[in-house]
Amino acid sequence: MDYQSLAELLFPNVNKTPADLEAEFPPRALAEGAKVTRFAPSPTGFVHFGGLFPTTVAERLAHQSGGVLYLRIEDTDARREVAGAAEGLIKTLSRYGINFDEGAVLDADGKVSDKGIYGPYKQSLRGPIYHVYAKQLVKEGKAYPCFTAQDELEEILSVNKKEELKHTDWQAEAESRRREMLKAREITLDEVKANLEAGNPFVLRILADGEPDRKVKFTDLVKGNMEIPENDEDFVLLKSDGIPTYHFAHAVDDHLMGTTHVIRGEEWLPSLAKHLQLFRYLGFKTPKYLHIAQIMRLDENGNKKKLSKRDMGANMDDYTRMGYCPEAVCEYVMTLLNSNYEEWRMQNPDKSYLEFPFNIKKMSVSGCLFDFDKLNDVSKNVISRMDAQTVTSAVTEWALEFDRPFGELLRDNKDMATAIFAIGRGGKKPRKDLATWCDAKPYMGFFFDEYFAVECPYPDKFPKEDILNVFDGFLSTYDERDDMNVWFEKIKAVAEVNGYTPDMKAYKANPEAFKGNVADVSMFLRLAVTGKMNSPDMYSVMQILGKEKVAERINKMRSKL
């Protein structure tokens, strides 16, 4: 075969060379050790939690090293593209702290545009670039065309391949495909000319030089040293419409865009041999790969399953709706990524998770288990470290979108809401009542008459007469100007007058000697004022509600009793 002539026949309009492209996309001027990473999604829907996982690794590796994180949109499969998906994923990732230095970004009108000199960053706009390298591979005898007559193409497209393979011997099918592949390699220049003149479409295939019984050694930065079978499949580089496959496009783009580290799921391991062969054929330096184990969950039977896109927690937009603050989700991801993160957090309670020294060597080889309970624990800790103003603003913003009446109430009573969220906040042991912004209304809604409700009756063992006497005694002495100590001393006095001891040690030693204790008396007041058996600090609650509202609620409870 005259490969030079073949290349000109297949790509007559391609005039640039790989050297021309190398000059157009020069290496970045970065410090030694700086990493260039990327997130390269297909715009086919929402951002999956499994997408945030490797993207967080990419972001940490780039920014901790003084490098670059860029976004590339891999939109070569137009049939699967969802309108607005690219814009949506950029917004979602930004919410979770993933901000790109280069690549596809949103302009002032909210449309996807390019930032950086290594674009276009949408693969659908890079067709001429791929054709330059495709032509070069043909020139070097490393790729060849495979034609299909129009009538044959229509017949192929009409076949449901998945259904057909259900009734096919897999080994026989594989052997048949290999024979077809070897036969296709024998095409002559005259046959190429005849097919082109007939208008028959072709795909461009790599001319694989691997043998399945030979191994290629490879070092993955997560999984360590590996040996994988060489690639012996003449896989497709360009489809019949001239659009590249993922395999070909990612190799060209990662080279020209200067990617140093590729972070992706372990489901790509079966394709690794193809990618290594491509980098070798193209004469590119192979980037370092990190193949991350899949995110798992427990099903109803306690068995581990892959976190699928239909599972709760898979769609990153679910977290916004459920009221998780982005910082909590990001911190939870860090606990999954590095085994020493929680120890670091205990030693650095006031630092941002971004200050944690992320380490590839601390990543799990076997994978991580998604757990909402763990996420909630992390979230409670994160929210407990926030100041009251931050919590108030975040809850109000969330509620205005997802619970409008509650949000308007918080917005119109901002100072009161801030005072409520300040209860028990700060100090060495802050309250941890909120795991999500959804928890805010059940936690503090009772402050507002619109949401106040008595959740349960008084236990039958306490006489109504005792409860009413406590009400009378408390209201007769209550002064909202009292400090907490004076306030509580008055409650203890009311308790003692009614036969409820203020001495907890005495009560524990001989409970039969008393009707109850001061905690029971506090409960009488708590249920009347808050409608709950458990609530934030009662002194603070009463200070925020004011004497008039406290008396009003106690008197309403009196009427019910």
Secondary structure, 3 states (H helix, E strand, C coil): CCHHHHHHHHCCCCCCCHHHHHHHCCCCCCCCCCCEEEECCCCCCCCEHHHHHHHHHHHHHHHHCCCEEEECECCCCCCCCCCCHHHHHHHHHHHCCCCCCEEEEECCCCCEEEECCCCCCEHHHCHHHHHHHHHHHHHCCCEEEEECCHHHHHHHHCCCHHHHHHCCCHHHHHHHHHHHHHHHCCCCHHHHHHHHHCCCCEEEEECCCCCCCCEEEEEECCCEEEEEECCCCCCEEECCCCCECHHHHHHHHHHHCCCCEEEEEHHHHHHHHHHHHHHHHHCCCCCEEEEECCEEEECCCCCEEECCCCCCCCEHHHHHHHCCCHHHHHHHHHHHHCCCHHHHHHHCCCCCHHHCCCCHHHCCCCCEECCHHHHHHHHHHHHHCCCHHHHHHHHHHHHHHHCHHHHHHHHHCHHHHHHHHCCCCCCCCCCCCCCCHHHHHHHHHHHCCCCCCCCCCCCCCCCHHHHHHHHHHHHHHCCCCCCHHHHHHHHHHHHHHCCEECCHHHHHHCHHHCCEEHHHHHHHHHHHHHCCCCCCCHHHHHHHHCHHHHHHHHHHHHHHC
